[in-house]
Amino acid sequence: MTGDGQAVRHRSFPVALLVACRPKQWVKNLLVFAAPGAAGVLGEGDALVASIGAFVAFCLAASATYLLNDSADVEADRAHATKRYRPIAAGQLSVPVALVAAAVLAVVGLGVSLAVRWELAVVLVGYVALTTSYSAVLKHRVILDVVALAAGFVLRAIAGAVAADVPISNWFFIVTSFGSLFMAVGKRHAEVVAMGDDAGSHRRVLEGYSPGFLAYLRSVSSGVVLVAYCLWAFERAELTDLSVPWYQMSIVPFATAVLRYAQLLDAGEGGAPEELVLRDRMLLASGLVWAVLFGIGVLYA
């Protein structure tokens, strides 16, 4: 057994429960700060607290859905090369216990969202309904599965806007939607590459994704993201009276990040977007430069 396997075998119950909640994937929930950040309200106490509340609520709700998903897929995960080491598939966390933990996390998450704003609770319920439908039905339907994955990211962004009570611009919504689709398609591509000829036997929906079709989806989604962001950046610049074109300059690192991510997806490395973004130096550097330029634009707008 590998080192990972040995580590898995000696997990205690608290550690097994924590791992099953997938804390690494909580990084995705940082999207709740996107809309308030773009609106320039994160410096305000109420908006910041509300955004943090939305982040916590989505972390709890997301972990609940992960537990539900792993409980439903326990047999399939045991036949997978890496998913068999997940706590439920490995027998370190029983299905009944996982279901009880999922219910508790979902209820607490809903309570946190209600404490922020009732509108946030509505979005959270929609997210849980979507992810539950994905686990039960949508992940077995070609195209609908990647749309559902992308919608989960979009709902996070909407949740941040709702929590901080800021409007969402049309371009922001388009960039978020197609950027999420870009990542979701990359995830499917990574699965097809990793499993090769056995992809369909593990998950039948993968049979519907040929390399050519996946390449087409990546091209369409990334193209829309780049065009929409450029239009959004110029629109924001026109609404301000800045002597330095901060928003326009942010297009360069943004495009660099998209192109780098496309390169990594083409190599089949998009299976875990949250890990890929954090470990690739070019992506991190591009993201940092973009955040600085866009942030200065928001600060001086």
Wavefront OBJ file of the C-alpha trace (Angstrom):
o trace
v 0.000 0.000 0.000
v 1.176 3.526 -0.774
v 2.002 6.162 1.763
v -1.439 7.666 1.196
v -3.027 4.329 1.838
v -1.158 3.948 5.123
v -2.224 7.425 6.186
v -5.812 6.588 5.315
v -5.750 3.355 7.298
v -4.790 5.128 10.522
v -7.328 7.978 10.386
v -9.197 8.607 13.613
v -12.938 9.286 13.508
v -12.638 13.102 13.844
v -9.990 13.207 11.122
v -12.036 10.919 8.878
v -15.082 13.155 9.315
v -13.055 16.282 8.575
v -11.493 14.741 5.455
v -14.941 13.615 4.255
v -16.069 17.250 4.518
v -13.338 18.106 1.973
v -11.957 21.300 3.558
v -9.606 21.778 0.573
v -12.635 22.481 -1.578
v -13.788 25.299 0.680
v -11.482 27.451 -1.448
v -14.280 27.473 -4.053
v -16.473 29.348 -1.599
v -14.157 32.363 -1.759
v -16.274 33.257 -4.786
v -18.773 34.792 -2.368
v -16.320 37.694 -1.980
v -16.203 38.373 -5.743
v -19.276 40.567 -6.149
v -18.733 42.604 -2.942
v -15.078 43.001 -3.904
v -15.932 44.179 -7.417
v -18.441 46.617 -5.942
v -15.794 47.971 -3.564
v -17.795 47.384 -0.369
v -15.568 44.845 1.401
v -14.021 47.713 3.330
v -17.372 48.364 4.977
v -17.920 46.471 8.211
v -21.453 45.242 7.544
v -20.662 44.020 4.039
v -17.500 42.252 5.191
v -19.280 40.483 8.049
v -22.128 39.470 5.749
v -19.675 38.107 3.177
v -17.831 36.104 5.823
v -21.170 34.752 7.003
v -21.985 33.690 3.442
v -18.593 31.984 3.178
v -19.154 30.025 6.398
v -22.707 29.064 5.385
v -21.543 27.746 2.011
v -18.649 25.817 3.547
v -21.091 24.042 5.857
v -23.640 23.404 3.103
v -20.995 22.233 0.634
v -19.581 19.763 3.149
v -23.093 18.438 3.734
v -23.518 17.792 0.014
v -20.086 16.117 -0.194
v -21.126 13.718 2.556
v -24.401 12.980 0.767
v -22.631 12.457 -2.544
v -19.997 10.126 -1.093
v -22.668 8.159 0.737
v -24.583 7.634 -2.499
v -21.448 6.772 -4.496
v -19.757 4.565 -1.912
v -19.720 1.424 -4.078
v -18.522 3.235 -7.212
v -15.825 5.046 -5.214
v -14.477 1.757 -3.891
v -13.768 0.715 -7.474
v -11.931 3.989 -8.241
v -8.138 4.241 -8.074
v -8.063 7.266 -5.735
v -11.637 7.788 -4.519
v -11.481 4.454 -2.684
v -9.367 6.246 -0.070
v -12.192 8.624 0.806
v -13.314 8.006 4.406
v -16.754 6.600 3.563
v -15.495 4.371 0.747
v -12.608 3.223 2.952
v -15.022 2.201 5.720
v -13.710 4.734 8.224
v -16.988 6.631 8.297
v -20.268 4.740 8.117
v -23.021 5.898 5.781
v -25.574 6.476 8.606
v -23.089 8.653 10.524
v -22.233 10.577 7.344
v -25.912 11.229 6.657
v -26.510 12.503 10.197
v -23.444 14.767 9.919
v -24.704 16.049 6.556
v -28.081 16.923 8.061
v -26.469 18.758 10.981
v -24.137 20.736 8.717
v -26.980 21.667 6.368
v -29.162 22.903 9.236
v -26.346 24.919 10.818
v -25.427 26.380 7.423
v -29.031 27.401 6.856
v -29.111 29.009 10.292
v -25.988 31.030 9.540
v -27.412 32.196 6.211
v -30.671 33.239 7.862
v -28.697 35.221 10.413
v -27.126 37.181 7.539
v -30.148 37.717 5.275
v -33.148 35.611 4.369
v -32.326 36.120 0.685
v -28.986 34.401 1.289
v -30.851 31.448 2.795
v -32.910 31.171 -0.403
v -29.735 31.022 -2.505
v -28.228 28.464 -0.130
v -31.307 26.244 -0.361
v -31.096 26.531 -4.149
v -27.448 25.475 -4.013
v -28.218 22.438 -1.853
v -31.113 21.488 -4.123
v -28.873 21.807 -7.184
v -26.020 19.759 -5.762
v -28.417 17.095 -4.476
v -30.038 16.894 -7.904
v -26.584 16.686 -9.428
v -25.626 13.739 -7.219
v -28.891 11.928 -7.879
v -29.582 12.637 -11.550
v -27.739 15.416 -13.357
v -24.238 13.964 -13.150
v -25.462 11.085 -15.298
v -26.647 13.416 -18.103
v -24.235 14.687 -20.748
v -23.945 18.517 -20.860
v -26.386 18.913 -17.957
v -23.681 17.648 -15.625
v -21.148 20.351 -16.547
v -23.886 23.006 -16.566
v -24.860 21.938 -13.037
v -21.236 22.053 -11.895
v -20.869 25.544 -13.349
v -24.153 26.664 -11.779
v -22.782 25.739 -8.363
v -19.966 28.273 -8.819
v -22.386 30.905 -10.110
v -24.652 30.483 -7.084
v -21.662 31.140 -4.831
v -21.032 34.425 -6.612
v -24.717 35.339 -6.399
v -24.709 34.497 -2.693
v -21.960 37.021 -2.053
v -23.888 39.726 -3.880
v -27.079 38.903 -2.007
v -25.329 38.795 1.375
v -23.669 42.188 0.881
v -26.749 43.596 -0.872
v -24.918 44.731 -4.010
v -26.172 44.486 -7.608
v -24.618 42.085 -10.124
v -23.710 43.597 -13.471
v -24.505 41.756 -16.674
v -20.835 41.388 -17.613
v -19.914 40.102 -14.158
v -22.619 37.463 -14.450
v -21.445 36.412 -17.921
v -17.787 36.202 -16.866
v -18.691 34.171 -13.791
v -21.031 31.843 -15.681
v -18.733 30.987 -18.573
v -15.636 30.974 -16.383
v -17.366 28.369 -14.223
v -18.324 26.368 -17.306
v -14.697 26.539 -18.458
v -13.541 24.950 -15.185
v -16.335 22.368 -15.168
v -15.463 21.212 -18.693
v -11.804 21.029 -17.678
v -12.761 18.759 -14.806
v -14.523 16.361 -17.177
v -11.585 16.470 -19.575
v -9.193 15.541 -16.762
v -11.377 12.556 -15.850
v -11.476 11.344 -19.442
v -7.694 11.666 -19.760
v -6.997 9.987 -16.411
v -9.282 7.005 -16.998
v -8.626 6.546 -20.706
v -10.580 3.695 -22.235
v -12.078 2.803 -18.831
v -13.733 6.216 -18.395
v -17.149 5.023 -19.542
v -17.090 1.965 -17.294
v -16.548 4.103 -14.194
v -18.960 6.859 -15.146
v -21.171 6.321 -18.161
v -21.674 10.035 -18.783
v -17.996 10.312 -19.772
v -18.764 8.297 -22.897
v -20.604 11.351 -24.215
v -17.509 13.546 -24.090
v -15.183 13.002 -27.004
v -11.836 14.877 -27.057
v -13.105 17.033 -29.930
v -16.320 17.977 -28.139
v -14.461 18.827 -24.932
v -12.024 20.979 -26.895
v -14.967 22.787 -28.481
v -16.587 23.446 -25.098
v -13.306 24.785 -23.703
v -12.832 27.062 -26.704
v -16.363 28.469 -26.543
v -16.395 29.044 -22.782
v -12.897 30.560 -22.616
v -13.601 32.762 -25.633
v -16.755 34.165 -24.085
v -14.940 34.768 -20.795
v -12.158 36.750 -22.461
v -14.487 38.882 -24.587
v -16.941 39.497 -21.734
v -14.179 40.514 -19.329
v -12.717 42.959 -21.845
v -16.126 44.557 -22.364
v -16.712 44.654 -18.603
v -13.331 46.282 -17.981
v -13.936 48.996 -20.585
v -17.460 49.571 -19.288
v -16.184 50.089 -15.736
v -13.474 52.413 -17.021
v -16.073 54.559 -18.798
v -18.059 54.903 -15.571
v -15.039 56.318 -13.747
v -12.727 59.243 -14.329
v -9.381 57.620 -13.632
v -6.258 59.091 -15.223
v -4.592 55.671 -15.246
v -6.405 52.841 -17.130
v -6.303 50.383 -14.248
v -9.282 48.343 -15.424
v -8.002 48.092 -19.001
v -4.554 47.035 -17.785
v -6.129 44.255 -15.715
v -7.089 42.570 -19.000
v -3.487 41.426 -19.535
v -3.062 39.330 -16.343
v -6.642 38.106 -16.655
v -6.031 36.852 -20.202
v -2.704 35.356 -19.109
v -4.444 33.401 -16.354
v -7.142 32.115 -18.714
v -4.582 31.027 -21.307
v -2.415 29.332 -18.679
v -5.425 27.521 -17.267
v -6.377 26.418 -20.796
v -2.868 25.037 -21.260
v -3.108 23.072 -18.013
v -6.548 21.754 -18.952
v -5.224 20.576 -22.291
v -2.646 18.563 -20.354
v -5.461 16.954 -18.335
v -4.692 18.733 -15.073
v -8.127 20.197 -14.342
v -9.473 17.420 -12.138
v -9.204 19.523 -8.967
v -9.536 23.232 -9.932
v -9.111 24.460 -6.362
v -5.740 22.671 -6.048
v -4.566 23.576 -9.543
v -5.111 27.294 -8.990
v -3.205 27.236 -5.709
v -0.176 25.255 -6.856
v 0.587 26.758 -10.261
v 2.961 29.705 -9.961
v 1.931 31.391 -13.201
v -1.729 31.268 -12.224
v -0.956 32.622 -8.767
v 1.230 35.415 -10.149
v -1.334 36.358 -12.798
v -4.097 36.350 -10.213
v -2.080 38.540 -7.860
v -1.258 41.097 -10.552
v -4.889 41.121 -11.687
v -6.124 41.605 -8.109
v -3.741 44.543 -7.578
v -4.703 46.322 -10.811
v -8.426 45.691 -10.468
v -8.312 46.511 -6.764
v -6.649 49.872 -7.406
v -9.328 50.621 -9.966
v -12.074 49.844 -7.444
v -10.293 51.807 -4.690
v -9.924 54.999 -6.732
v -13.165 54.732 -8.708
l 1 2 3 4 5 6 7 8 9 10 11 12 13 14 15 16 17 18 19 20 21 22 23 24 25 26 27 28 29 30 31 32 33 34 35 36 37 38 39 40 41 42 43 44 45 46 47 48 49 50 51 52 53 54 55 56 57 58 59 60 61 62 63 64 65 66 67 68 69 70 71 72 73 74 75 76 77 78 79 80 81 82 83 84 85 86 87 88 89 90 91 92 93 94 95 96 97 98 99 100 101 102 103 104 105 106 107 108 109 110 111 112 113 114 115 116 117 118 119 120 121 122 123 124 125 126 127 128 129 130 131 132 133 134 135 136 137 138 139 140 141 142 143 144 145 146 147 148 149 150 151 152 153 154 155 156 157 158 159 160 161 162 163 164 165 166 167 168 169 170 171 172 173 174 175 176 177 178 179 180 181 182 183 184 185 186 187 188 189 190 191 192 193 194 195 196 197 198 199 200 201 202 203 204 205 206 207 208 209 210 211 212 213 214 215 216 217 218 219 220 221 222 223 224 225 226 227 228 229 230 231 232 233 234 235 236 237 238 239 240 241 242 243 244 245 246 247 248 249 250 251 252 253 254 255 256 257 258 259 260 261 262 263 264 265 266 267 268 269 270 271 272 273 274 275 276 277 278 279 280 281 282 283 284 285 286 287 288 289 290 291 292 293 294 295 296 297 298 299 300 301
